[in-house]
């Protein structure tokens, strides 16, 4: 599991505890880990994460000395994962980890390499929902896809595939970029309906109008990149084989999914 965190002192303890309890108690889950990148938080997020590590040795914390944006934070968290599957989500409590229940059987069946949670009802304000709908529609048009929730961050992806991506987004556009980059590589996202709830506390770490401007610019960039790839002006980077993930999972539990 990988997540960014910026000034989430109001939510991070509850979120990590929820993740830990779910992963450690689920009978279908073997080895697991939680990787959180503290993106230069100026509140107590870092101290809370340090305290949580004492009771949760499976928690890995990556600390940025200064804020670099959600895109850089999620990329750093992904780079520190080691498992065969990685779950992506936010630290604000809006994505219940129990959503993973709907994914597990389909992971075990080998249905796909990339799964994405489609929010049935987005628990955001009207302006945020509208912005997400517009950017998702444009992204679907430029990439020739028909995804219901192009911008969802709740994703479950094979670890080697995810760690091989070279993400560029610096702000809140990382979820859009993930969908686009995996699509570029020829993979089809399997969308699964998920629950989305209101923030547990605190405030969003970005301003709406600045975020909307950046989202429009980034979606335009991804579309232009897609056009250049189709014309052969750009080429996809050659992937390099990844070493087998380290795992302390017992042989008896080898058939269980190592998600997370």
JOHU-V913130 format. One record per residue. RES is the residue in three letters. PSI is psi in whole degrees, 0 to 359 (999 if undefined). NEAR is the number of other C-alpha atoms within 10 Angstrom. D_CENTER is the distance of its C-alpha to the mean C-alpha in Angstrom with 2 decimals. Layout:
BEGIN
res = {RES | RES}
psi = {PSI | PSI}
near = {NEAR | NEAR}
d_center = {D_CENTER | D_CENTER}
END
This chain:
BEGIN
res = {UNK | UNK | UNK | UNK | UNK | UNK | UNK | UNK | UNK | UNK | UNK | UNK | UNK | UNK | UNK | UNK | UNK | UNK | UNK | UNK | UNK | UNK | UNK | UNK | UNK | UNK | UNK | UNK | UNK | UNK | UNK | UNK | UNK | UNK | UNK | UNK | UNK | UNK | UNK | UNK | UNK | UNK | UNK | UNK | UNK | UNK | UNK | UNK | UNK | UNK | UNK | UNK | UNK | UNK | UNK | UNK | UNK | UNK | UNK | UNK | UNK | UNK | UNK | UNK | UNK | UNK | UNK | UNK | UNK | UNK | UNK | UNK | UNK | UNK | UNK | UNK | UNK | UNK | UNK | UNK | UNK | UNK | UNK | UNK | UNK | UNK | UNK | UNK | UNK | UNK | UNK | UNK | UNK | UNK | UNK | UNK | UNK | UNK | UNK | UNK | UNK | UNK | UNK | UNK | UNK | UNK | UNK | UNK | UNK | UNK | UNK | UNK | UNK | UNK | UNK | UNK | UNK | UNK | UNK | UNK | UNK | UNK | UNK | UNK | UNK | UNK | UNK | UNK | UNK | UNK | UNK | UNK | UNK | UNK | UNK | UNK | UNK | UNK | UNK | UNK | UNK | UNK | UNK | UNK | UNK | UNK | UNK | UNK | UNK | UNK | UNK | UNK | UNK | UNK | UNK | UNK | UNK | UNK | UNK | UNK | UNK | UNK | UNK | UNK | UNK | UNK | UNK | UNK | UNK | UNK | UNK | UNK | UNK | UNK | UNK | UNK | UNK | UNK | UNK | UNK | UNK | UNK | UNK | UNK | UNK | UNK | UNK | UNK | UNK | UNK | UNK | UNK | UNK | UNK | UNK | UNK | UNK | UNK | UNK | UNK | UNK | UNK | UNK | UNK | UNK | UNK | UNK | UNK | UNK | UNK | UNK | UNK | UNK | UNK | UNK | UNK | UNK | UNK | UNK | UNK | UNK | UNK | UNK | UNK | UNK | UNK | UNK | UNK | UNK | UNK | UNK | UNK | UNK | UNK | UNK | UNK | UNK | UNK | UNK | UNK | UNK | UNK | UNK | UNK | UNK | UNK | UNK | UNK | UNK | UNK | UNK | UNK | UNK | UNK | UNK | UNK | UNK | UNK | UNK | UNK}
psi = {138 | 137 | 146 | 158 | 125 | 115 | 51 | 35 | 330 | 344 | 337 | 322 | 314 | 321 | 309 | 321 | 318 | 315 | 313 | 312 | 321 | 310 | 320 | 336 | 353 | 127 | 342 | 359 | 127 | 243 | 145 | 166 | 156 | 122 | 120 | 130 | 115 | 106 | 62 | 37 | 143 | 1 | 207 | 12 | 313 | 317 | 320 | 317 | 320 | 319 | 320 | 330 | 332 | 326 | 355 | 86 | 346 | 357 | 123 | 129 | 126 | 124 | 127 | 134 | 336 | 158 | 129 | 355 | 155 | 325 | 314 | 323 | 316 | 326 | 319 | 320 | 317 | 317 | 336 | 2 | 158 | 355 | 168 | 329 | 147 | 130 | 130 | 137 | 173 | 168 | 10 | 3 | 6 | 341 | 101 | 133 | 339 | 346 | 334 | 338 | 321 | 349 | 330 | 314 | 324 | 331 | 312 | 330 | 352 | 33 | 328 | 173 | 349 | 125 | 144 | 137 | 124 | 116 | 118 | 316 | 112 | 123 | 48 | 167 | 164 | 318 | 319 | 320 | 319 | 315 | 319 | 320 | 317 | 312 | 325 | 319 | 317 | 318 | 319 | 319 | 314 | 337 | 1 | 34 | 174 | 50 | 142 | 326 | 78 | 331 | 11 | 135 | 343 | 103 | 152 | 116 | 146 | 134 | 310 | 320 | 313 | 317 | 342 | 347 | 145 | 87 | 145 | 338 | 141 | 340 | 222 | 14 | 11 | 324 | 320 | 318 | 319 | 315 | 315 | 316 | 319 | 324 | 319 | 325 | 2 | 7 | 147 | 126 | 132 | 116 | 137 | 130 | 137 | 165 | 144 | 128 | 169 | 157 | 145 | 334 | 176 | 191 | 159 | 146 | 13 | 154 | 142 | 306 | 321 | 319 | 321 | 318 | 313 | 322 | 317 | 316 | 319 | 320 | 321 | 320 | 316 | 321 | 318 | 320 | 317 | 319 | 318 | 324 | 317 | 327 | 355 | 7 | 324 | 156 | 150 | 141 | 144 | 133 | 149 | 138 | 139 | 144 | 151 | 135 | 143 | 144 | 143 | 17 | 137 | 148 | 325 | 338 | 12 | 335 | 346 | 150 | 135 | 73 | 134 | 999}
near = {24 | 25 | 26 | 27 | 26 | 25 | 23 | 27 | 22 | 19 | 19 | 26 | 18 | 15 | 20 | 23 | 14 | 15 | 19 | 18 | 11 | 15 | 23 | 15 | 11 | 11 | 9 | 17 | 18 | 22 | 20 | 24 | 24 | 23 | 26 | 28 | 28 | 28 | 26 | 20 | 20 | 15 | 13 | 13 | 21 | 25 | 11 | 15 | 23 | 14 | 11 | 19 | 14 | 10 | 10 | 16 | 10 | 16 | 20 | 20 | 20 | 19 | 18 | 16 | 11 | 11 | 16 | 14 | 21 | 26 | 21 | 22 | 29 | 29 | 23 | 23 | 24 | 25 | 16 | 17 | 26 | 23 | 22 | 21 | 24 | 28 | 25 | 24 | 23 | 20 | 25 | 26 | 23 | 20 | 24 | 17 | 21 | 15 | 16 | 21 | 12 | 13 | 20 | 16 | 13 | 14 | 19 | 13 | 8 | 8 | 11 | 15 | 19 | 23 | 22 | 26 | 28 | 23 | 20 | 13 | 12 | 19 | 15 | 14 | 9 | 10 | 12 | 14 | 13 | 12 | 16 | 19 | 16 | 12 | 20 | 22 | 17 | 16 | 24 | 18 | 12 | 18 | 16 | 10 | 16 | 12 | 18 | 19 | 23 | 27 | 25 | 23 | 23 | 24 | 24 | 26 | 23 | 19 | 24 | 21 | 18 | 23 | 20 | 16 | 17 | 11 | 16 | 13 | 20 | 16 | 19 | 21 | 21 | 25 | 21 | 23 | 21 | 23 | 25 | 24 | 18 | 18 | 16 | 16 | 12 | 8 | 14 | 16 | 22 | 18 | 19 | 19 | 16 | 22 | 17 | 20 | 15 | 13 | 17 | 16 | 13 | 12 | 11 | 12 | 13 | 13 | 8 | 13 | 10 | 9 | 16 | 18 | 10 | 16 | 20 | 15 | 12 | 19 | 20 | 16 | 12 | 18 | 19 | 13 | 17 | 18 | 15 | 13 | 14 | 12 | 10 | 10 | 9 | 12 | 11 | 10 | 10 | 7 | 9 | 8 | 9 | 11 | 8 | 10 | 12 | 10 | 13 | 8 | 13 | 10 | 8 | 8 | 13 | 11 | 12 | 16 | 19 | 21 | 25 | 27}
d_center = {8.39 | 6.53 | 6.39 | 8.48 | 11.79 | 14.63 | 17.81 | 16.42 | 19.66 | 20.28 | 17.18 | 15.84 | 18.61 | 18.30 | 14.53 | 14.91 | 18.11 | 16.72 | 14.10 | 16.96 | 19.47 | 17.55 | 16.67 | 20.15 | 22.01 | 20.67 | 23.31 | 21.16 | 18.86 | 20.41 | 19.14 | 15.95 | 14.36 | 12.26 | 11.21 | 11.03 | 11.86 | 14.61 | 14.75 | 18.54 | 18.93 | 22.54 | 22.75 | 22.79 | 19.08 | 19.95 | 23.01 | 21.35 | 18.76 | 21.81 | 23.69 | 21.00 | 21.10 | 24.76 | 24.17 | 20.97 | 21.53 | 18.30 | 16.46 | 15.85 | 15.79 | 15.42 | 17.56 | 18.00 | 21.59 | 20.85 | 18.16 | 16.48 | 13.85 | 10.17 | 9.73 | 11.84 | 10.37 | 6.81 | 9.09 | 11.41 | 9.36 | 8.43 | 12.14 | 13.34 | 12.06 | 14.99 | 14.50 | 15.00 | 11.82 | 8.38 | 6.43 | 2.84 | 4.44 | 6.99 | 10.30 | 12.61 | 13.33 | 12.71 | 10.72 | 13.19 | 12.22 | 15.31 | 13.53 | 12.93 | 16.72 | 16.71 | 14.67 | 16.68 | 19.90 | 18.43 | 16.60 | 19.97 | 21.79 | 20.03 | 19.48 | 16.77 | 14.40 | 11.43 | 10.84 | 9.29 | 10.23 | 12.93 | 13.98 | 17.68 | 18.66 | 16.63 | 17.80 | 17.97 | 21.20 | 22.94 | 22.36 | 18.55 | 18.72 | 21.20 | 19.32 | 16.23 | 18.75 | 20.64 | 17.93 | 16.55 | 20.17 | 20.84 | 17.86 | 19.05 | 22.53 | 21.97 | 19.97 | 22.19 | 19.67 | 19.88 | 16.48 | 16.80 | 13.52 | 12.48 | 10.30 | 8.20 | 4.57 | 5.41 | 5.48 | 7.76 | 8.98 | 12.08 | 11.85 | 14.58 | 13.25 | 9.85 | 11.87 | 14.47 | 12.68 | 14.21 | 11.97 | 14.30 | 12.90 | 13.96 | 13.21 | 11.21 | 11.03 | 7.97 | 6.53 | 10.15 | 10.53 | 8.04 | 10.05 | 13.18 | 13.04 | 12.60 | 15.29 | 17.44 | 17.65 | 19.15 | 16.59 | 16.49 | 13.51 | 14.82 | 14.05 | 14.71 | 15.80 | 14.10 | 15.35 | 14.30 | 16.46 | 17.77 | 16.76 | 18.52 | 20.22 | 20.34 | 19.59 | 16.90 | 16.67 | 17.57 | 20.62 | 20.65 | 23.08 | 21.76 | 18.21 | 19.83 | 21.79 | 18.97 | 16.96 | 20.24 | 20.89 | 17.56 | 17.74 | 21.32 | 20.45 | 18.12 | 20.95 | 23.53 | 21.74 | 21.64 | 25.35 | 26.21 | 24.65 | 26.70 | 29.78 | 29.36 | 29.35 | 26.00 | 25.05 | 21.87 | 21.78 | 23.04 | 20.63 | 21.89 | 22.00 | 19.91 | 21.84 | 21.51 | 19.04 | 21.00 | 21.39 | 23.95 | 23.79 | 27.34 | 28.74 | 29.48 | 25.85 | 24.87 | 24.53 | 21.80 | 18.17 | 16.54 | 13.02 | 10.89}
END
